[in-house]
Amino acid sequence: MSTQSPVQNVAKTPWIRSGRPWIWLSAGAVTISLLALIGLIALLAGQGMRYFWPHSVYEFELKSGQHIIGERYGITQVPRQQLLDAGVKLAPNAPAQLSHFLIKTGNREWENQDFLVVMAADISHTRKPKDLLVLEREHNGNAYGYLVGLLENGQPLVGREIVRDLERRIARTKELSQKITHLRQHQLSAISAQFESLRLTQRQAEMKGKWDARLQAQVKAERQELERKHQQLIARIDALGREQKSDSVLLRDMNGVQREIPIYEIHDAWQPNAMSTGDKARHWVKQVKKFLVDSPRESNTEGGVFPAIFGTMLMVILMSVIVMPLGVIAAVYLHEYARKNWFTRLIRIAVVNLAGVPSIVYGIFGLGFFVYVLGGSIDQLLFSESLPNPTFGTPGLLWASLTLALLTLPVVIVSTEEGLARIPASLRQGSLALGATKAETLRRVVLPLAVPAMLTGLILAIARAAGETAPLMLVGVVKSAPELPIDSVFPYLHLDRKFMHLGFQVYDGALQSPNVEAARPLVFATAFLLVTLVVGLNLAAMSIRHYLREKYRALSL
């Protein structure tokens, strides 16, 4: 009787039936997915990070005699026939494809536009002067031109190194601006909160019939003291504001007109054509840092994303605090205590199906139940003196966190229950045999071994919550929040405040911006930051899952 080795049997098996096509198909799908992810990250990084690089600034002289100063933002090829159809006059020997330059000219308040489209054939001469100056401003985008001089209280400053003196005065103005911002956001906000507390105290006393002469005198005295502190603080802020507005810079634009720009409106100044590669790299690092720590400006088309990063992280932390206990308790009950019958199977099916519900449905539920029902009830019970102005009966940080906790709850339940299922029954039986109760077995044996699975579910939930946008638009996210949810005013963490989010900022900058072309690089940079955050969290979840499988591989055999 002849015997055949397993290798010979595999060799005789048809290739399609051997299962190898599915292996290659799976490998190809994974490869395509990884390449798509790498390509997406490379696109976002390339388009976003170039926004912070100090690009060269050119002076273009047109054949008509006009001068244009700006950055060469892009080059496109336009068919000759398309220009003729648009009524553009061309030379008879014009080529079939003509080059168009998109030039970022800045100076929005003087030119009424940020960009100009110029045909390459209309440019007679291009220069790159080293003394061309770029000013990053609070409003109206960048300003381009030649530095003429500095003014202090309207008087010109002479005999100085103008560029270095400008940098020092910009730094000094920033310090004054930070002092003013600190006074407004901390001390002035605290006084305003105390005024509001007195108003609510008075109204609450009136509603309860306790507004007597003694309480009236006490509230009046406290209000007078607050008004005195408020006037002193306003006087101090005004003095700092006058000192801040004392300096200005003279800039000659591309039309030869001298423009006076207050230095307090300038965030930074540089001469890109005179910078070395090292200088440009240091400038790039500084701009990236400002992008991460500054607040947005000009309808989220300029500035930084710190409020959005802060709001996103705070919302994710609150969501994690809410969803983790609920998800773990539900998973423990389903796996350890619930009977194996049709009802528990129905619950598991419902949990799995909830993971596939569109996120906007959760947003509508959160708006209807959390905001209007729960929030309105809380206002009636605890903040009746503030009505009809809602406190919790309006979208805010708490309701956004609860909505995302509900959205990500199935992920935590499923991951935790899978981790509990991997723990061998022999460990439970051994613990019970040694005299431990079921609760002690659960607390000291089962849950510690299931911690990696819990963390995996939590990180997957965080990754999904960080990238959600649609439900948050209904329950608390806004385009621009005047205050952060955390400040120095009691109770310090204000769950009723609205907040900013990275995902919504990408949506707003890409689709709702009044100046889409100028906002596009910042949108790419914000999207790259958000994708990097989500990908990093998912990689962490995969690492924990791999560690869990390797750790319990021997026990599962």
Order of alpha helices (4+ residues) and beta strands (2+ residues): alpha-alpha-beta-beta-alpha-beta-alpha-beta-beta-beta-beta-beta-alpha-alpha-alpha-beta-beta-beta-alpha-beta-beta-alpha-alpha-alpha-alpha-alpha-alpha-alpha-alpha-alpha-alpha-alpha-alpha
